[in-house]
Amino acid sequence: MTPVASAGPLVAIVGPTAVGKTALAVRLADELPVEVVSADSRQVYRYMDIGTAKPTAQERQRVKHHLLDVVEPDQPFTLAQYQELAYSAIDDIQRQERIPLLVGGTGLYVKAVLEGLSIPRVEPDQHLREQLYAEAAAKGYEALHRRLRELDPVAAERIDARNVRRVVRALEVCYLMGKPISSLQHRSAPPYRILRIGLTMPRHLLYRRIDERVERMLAAGLVEEVSSLVERGYGYHLPAMSGLGYRQIGMYLRGEVSLEEAVALIKRHTRRFVRQQANWFPEDDSAIVWFDASASIFESVLARIKSFLALDG
């Protein structure tokens, strides 16, 4: 989908996991006529609330959120689908003369919207995907990434070998289209006037927040949430179940690790994920206005957004 021909404002709030993006967006709704468009690849799944740190019912009452609970955990959901839904939501919000906030830490989702990535519309091939996931399980993710490097070295350079889901998708497009996915991708900037707000925090403080959030997830019922998903028939093999928290609690429920070990793995892998997110949102990116979220920044962020919006007068 191409966005409507509009130069309306779009504010993006980006940054690593647990830095406080959602909390900031909710506070902004007390001062500005905003609605949130989620840019989180895990929050699109229904029934997966605790482990994805989905906004609470109270937060959703304070500000309307779009692109949460879009699909069932066993339904495929592509980047192209996300981009189309995001543009539709942004355009609807702007038509109501309200301000869309694109909020999330999934770098590829943010890039798809802000840069207008041209994404191959290739329907998922479940049989092919199962073969590729089985190969990754049997031979290791490095073997799958080596094959992508042979077929599409440009895409392989961009995709972390450990991100098996993205590697599988790139290979799927290569096989089904008969050409590299990188050759099918280009950019066409959307017709929005964009302000990028970035939240950062000293790494040791962010790691402490991650640990605390994981403990809150456990207390809120993360184990029970994963168990309930399995009881509903959603298998551990599903891409949705490979997310942070779900994979590790699944290991615990299958008796492969203790709960203490599973929790330690969640914390460790979340920290690693934060380091990967830094590649999507580098702090030397001059297009992003950065704020240190370890300090009191709300008034400064609000003033910056008001100044940006004043240009629309």
BELHUUR-V680175 format. One record per residue. RES is the residue in one letter. SS is DSSP state (alpha for helix, beta for strand, coil for the rest). Layout:
RES_SS ; RES_SS
This chain:
M_coil ; T_coil ; P_coil ; V_coil ; A_coil ; S_coil ; A_coil ; G_coil ; P_beta ; L_beta ; V_beta ; A_beta ; I_beta ; V_beta ; G_beta ; P_coil ; T_coil ; A_coil ; V_coil ; G_coil ; K_alpha ; T_alpha ; A_alpha ; L_alpha ; A_alpha ; V_alpha ; R_alpha ; L_alpha ; A_coil ; D_coil ; E_coil ; L_coil ; P_coil ; V_beta ; E_beta ; V_beta ; V_beta ; S_beta ; A_coil ; D_coil ; S_coil ; R_coil ; Q_coil ; V_coil ; Y_beta ; R_coil ; Y_coil ; M_coil ; D_coil ; I_coil ; G_coil ; T_coil ; A_coil ; K_coil ; P_coil ; T_coil ; A_alpha ; Q_alpha ; E_alpha ; R_alpha ; Q_alpha ; R_alpha ; V_coil ; K_coil ; H_beta ; H_beta ; L_coil ; L_coil ; D_coil ; V_coil ; V_beta ; E_coil ; P_coil ; D_coil ; Q_coil ; P_coil ; F_coil ; T_coil ; L_alpha ; A_alpha ; Q_alpha ; Y_alpha ; Q_alpha ; E_alpha ; L_alpha ; A_alpha ; Y_alpha ; S_alpha ; A_alpha ; I_alpha ; D_alpha ; D_alpha ; I_alpha ; Q_alpha ; R_alpha ; Q_coil ; E_coil ; R_coil ; I_beta ; P_beta ; L_beta ; L_beta ; V_beta ; G_coil ; G_coil ; T_coil ; G_alpha ; L_alpha ; Y_alpha ; V_alpha ; K_alpha ; A_alpha ; V_alpha ; L_alpha ; E_coil ; G_coil ; L_beta ; S_coil ; I_coil ; P_coil ; R_coil ; V_coil ; E_coil ; P_coil ; D_coil ; Q_alpha ; H_alpha ; L_alpha ; R_alpha ; E_alpha ; Q_alpha ; L_alpha ; Y_alpha ; A_alpha ; E_alpha ; A_alpha ; A_alpha ; A_alpha ; K_alpha ; G_coil ; Y_alpha ; E_alpha ; A_alpha ; L_alpha ; H_alpha ; R_alpha ; R_alpha ; L_alpha ; R_alpha ; E_alpha ; L_alpha ; D_coil ; P_alpha ; V_alpha ; A_alpha ; A_alpha ; E_alpha ; R_alpha ; I_coil ; D_coil ; A_coil ; R_coil ; N_coil ; V_alpha ; R_alpha ; R_alpha ; V_alpha ; V_alpha ; R_alpha ; A_alpha ; L_alpha ; E_alpha ; V_alpha ; C_alpha ; Y_alpha ; L_alpha ; M_alpha ; G_coil ; K_coil ; P_coil ; I_alpha ; S_alpha ; S_alpha ; L_alpha ; Q_coil ; H_coil ; R_beta ; S_coil ; A_coil ; P_coil ; P_coil ; Y_coil ; R_beta ; I_beta ; L_beta ; R_beta ; I_beta ; G_beta ; L_beta ; T_beta ; M_coil ; P_coil ; R_alpha ; H_alpha ; L_alpha ; L_alpha ; Y_alpha ; R_alpha ; R_alpha ; I_alpha ; D_alpha ; E_alpha ; R_alpha ; V_alpha ; E_alpha ; R_alpha ; M_alpha ; L_alpha ; A_alpha ; A_alpha ; G_coil ; L_alpha ; V_alpha ; E_alpha ; E_alpha ; V_alpha ; S_alpha ; S_alpha ; L_alpha ; V_alpha ; E_alpha ; R_coil ; G_coil ; Y_coil ; G_coil ; Y_coil ; H_coil ; L_coil ; P_alpha ; A_alpha ; M_alpha ; S_alpha ; G_coil ; L_coil ; G_coil ; Y_alpha ; R_alpha ; Q_alpha ; I_alpha ; G_alpha ; M_alpha ; Y_alpha ; L_alpha ; R_coil ; G_coil ; E_coil ; V_coil ; S_coil ; L_alpha ; E_alpha ; E_alpha ; A_alpha ; V_alpha ; A_alpha ; L_alpha ; I_alpha ; K_alpha ; R_alpha ; H_alpha ; T_alpha ; R_alpha ; R_alpha ; F_alpha ; V_alpha ; R_alpha ; Q_alpha ; Q_alpha ; A_alpha ; N_alpha ; W_alpha ; F_coil ; P_coil ; E_coil ; D_coil ; D_coil ; S_coil ; A_coil ; I_beta ; V_beta ; W_beta ; F_beta ; D_beta ; A_coil ; S_coil ; A_coil ; S_coil ; I_coil ; F_alpha ; E_alpha ; S_alpha ; V_alpha ; L_alpha ; A_alpha ; R_alpha ; I_alpha ; K_alpha ; S_alpha ; F_alpha ; L_alpha ; A_alpha ; L_coil ; D_coil ; G_coil
